[in-house]
């Protein structure tokens, strides 16, 4: 008698979800910060850096794309 795989997600799906979550968290961490030591001085170099406006949002979007892939991926049947 064959046992059917009734699990919604397989082991690889969860692995891809974890990778996507780590990419999203990395993007959020890269976006955080920008605090100045003196609250009266505004440093646009820190706030509007390439890391905060370009790299971090791209990482977050890539993380969400990985999450969609992980959810839509069909688990392998044995």
Buried (B, 14 or more C-beta within 10 A) or exposed (E): EEEEEEEEBBEEBEEBBEBBBEBBEBBEEBBEEBEEEEEEEEEEEEEEBEEBEEBBEEBBEBBBEBBEBBEEBEBEEE
